[in-house]
Every structure is written in C-alpha cells, then in structure tokens.
C-alpha cells in the first residue's frame, strides 16, 4: 500500500493558522486572569491586548518597543502594525531577535541602550506611534545598562521630537515605580510627562502606566 504524501501548506496559510491559534490561547489566558481577580503582574498576553486596544483607539500605524527580550511582543503584533521597531541592550538577545524576524521587512531591531538609541529612531518617525517602554532591568536574562531604569532618557528622546505627533506612551511594570534606585515614583513621572506636554493625561491600570493625549 502506497502512502500519498500530502502537499505542504503554503507558508502564508501556516502563519495565519498560527496567528489564529495564538489569538485563541491569548483570549483564554486573559479571560482566566480576569476571573482570578486580575492579579499583578498580569500575564504577557494581557499586555498584548492592551497595546492592541490602544492601536485601535488611536489608529497608530507604528509600534516602538524598548526591551525586545525574546521578541514575544513583536511576534504578537506582526500583523497589527505597518512598522515595528524594537530596541534590545543584550547583544545575544538582539542577534536572536534579528534572526527570528529576518523574514519580516517591516520589523527593525536595534541594539544598544534605549535612551541612547531612541533619538535616532525618533528622527525616522513620520506618524504617531505606540511606545511600549519596557527597557528597564528586571533581573533574569534581561540586560542592564548604565541605569536600572532609563525611563527619563527614553521620554526625553520622545518629547524632543516636539508635539507634532501625539504618541501613546505605555510603561510596563508600574508596581516598580516607587522611587527606589533609578525608578521614579508614578507621581514624579506624571509631572515629568506633563511638564513636557500638558496635553497628556496619565493613569495606572493593570500594572501599566498609560499616558495619552485626548480620547
């Protein structure tokens, strides 16, 4: 008896199936987290949905991330943004991310300290962006630069562009911003943001500091 080999599915079909499965699993994880009382820190899938909510709300075509790590946030939004930029300090993680997204021409990975690299990135932006600021050191396999938390340097680079674009600023790990080490308090961070652009309102929800203009 001869076995007839089945033709391999086109790569585009495989990618779509993978995307649908990931979305289903994400929704299950988010629903379970909500049923458990929304404990902190939230799972990564919750953070993915937050970014997607703000993309739809503000119609931002660009995602800029600091702290690529293993590239899971980039992967989660490959189909959601026209352009994705991510910055990773670790040379090893940077190289792995470059390889992972080698077939995605709309993804650019930068290596270096986010506070130093962002000014160069800002000069290339010609549209409003969602900034997922997660470049602070969080132990484990993450890399640490000259500062444990370079959030002020990151925000300085963003606001140096001026007020032409009303970028969405999402800062992860709000629970860490208590004024210890290089982490400012949320109140100090709010004052810093509004001193640069008074249009911004700032709130904390689900361990994410969220700064937006209007809406």
N, C-alpha and C positions, 0 to 999 in steps of 0.2 A: 504494500500500500504506500503510495507516494503522498508525501505531505506537501501541500501547496503553500508556498511562502506568501504571506500577506505583505502587500506593499507598505512601506513605511509611510506614516502620516507626514504631510508637509510640516516643515518647522513652524510655520505660522499657525497651523492648526494645533500643534503640540503646545505652543506658547499660550494660545488662547485657552486651551483646556487647563493648563497650569494656573493661569490667571484666575479663572472661574473657581477652581478648587481652593486657591489661596483666599479668595474673597469669601467663600463659604466658611472656611475654617476661621477666618478673621471674625466674621459675624457671630459665630458660635462662641468664640473666646470673649468677645466684647459683651455678649448677652449674659454669659456666665459671670463675668466680672461685675456687671450691673446688679445681677441677682444676689451676689455676695456682699453687696453694700458699697461697691466702688472703693476697695482698699487701695492704699498707696504703698509703693509706686504702682501705677497701672501697668498692665502688660503692653508690650510694644505695639500690639495690634490696635489698642485704644489710641495711641499716639498717631498711628497711621490714619485712623478715621478722623481725628481732629484736623490734621493737615488737609484731608480731602474736604471736610466741611468748610474750611476757610477758603480753599481754592474755588469751590462753587459759590460761596458767598461774595467773594471779591473778584472773581474771574481773573486770577493771576496765572499767567502762562509759564512762569519761571519758579523753580524751587531751588533755593540755595541752602545747603546744609553745612554746618561745621561739626566735625566729628563723624567721619564716614564709618569708622569701626569696620564691621564686616560687610557693610553695604546693604543691609536689610531695608533701610528706609528708602534708598534709591530704588531697589528692586520693587518695593511695594508700589511705587508711583511711576514706574517706567511708562505706563500708558496714559498717565494723567496730566503730564506737563510737556509743553513743547520743548523745554530746555531744563536740564537738571545739572546743577553744579554742586560738588561736594569737596570739602577740604579735610585732609587727614594728616596728622602730625607724624605718625609712625611710618617709616619708610616701608616696612614689611606689609602693613595693612594697606598702604597706598598701592603697592605693586599688585597685591591680591585683588583690590578693587578695580584697578585698571584692566586686569585680565578678565575679571568677572563681567565687566561691561564693555568689553572690546568690540562687541557687535552692536552696540547702541550709540550711534553717532551723535545723538542729542545729549549724551551724558559726558561731562568733563570732570575729571578728578584732579585736584591739585594736592601737592604735598607741601607741608610747611605749617608754621604756626598760624592759626586762623586770623589772629589780629594783624599779622604782617601780610597775609595773602589777600585778605578781603579788599584792601584798597585797589589792588589790581583787578579783582573781579568786578568791583563796582563800576569801573571805567568801561566795562563791556556791556553793562545792562542798559537796555533801551525800553524797558517795560517794568511794570510793578511786579514784585516778587514776594513769595513767602519765604521768610528766613527761619529755618529750623536751627536754632542755636543750641548745640549740644557738644560744644568743643571743650568743655571743662573736664578735668581729670576725675575719673570715677573708679580708680583702682583696677585690679584685674589686668586684662590685656590692653587697657587703654593707655595712651601715651601722655606724658606730662611735659609741658613746655616750661618756659621761664616762670609762668604763673599757673597756679592750680586752676584758676578761673579767669580767662581773658575776656570776660563779657564786656567790660568797659571799652577795651580796644576794639572789639567787634562792633559795638554800637557806634563808636566814634567813626569807624570806617564807613558804616552805613549812612550815618547822618551827614558825613562830609560831602555826599552827593547832592545835598540840598533837598528841597521839598517838591521837586518836580513829580516824583512818584511816591504814592502813599503805600509804602511797603507794609506787609503784615509781619510782625515780629512775634515769634513763638519761642520761648526759652524753656527748655526742659529742666526737670528736677527742681521745681520751685521749693521743695522742702529743704534744699541745701542752702538757700539764700537767707541766712540768718546772721550775717555779719561776722562770720568766723573765717580766718585765713584770707584768701583773696575773694571770697564771696561777699558781696554787699548784701544788705537787707533788701527785701522787696520794696520797702518804702523809699530807700535811697535810690534804688534802680528806677522806680517810678518817677522820682524827682529828676533824675538824670535824663530820662527819656523826654519828659515834658518840657524840660529846660531847652532841649534841642528842637522840639517841635510840639507846641502846645496843643495841637490838634489831637494828639494821641490820648486815648483812654486805656488804662491798664487794669487788668483783673487777673486773679489767680483761680484756676479751676482744674481739678484733676491733675495736680502737680505740674501744671504748665502755666508760666507767666505769659499772658496774651496782651499784646499792645497793638491797637488798630486805630485807624482814622475813620470816624463815622460808622454808619450802619450798625 
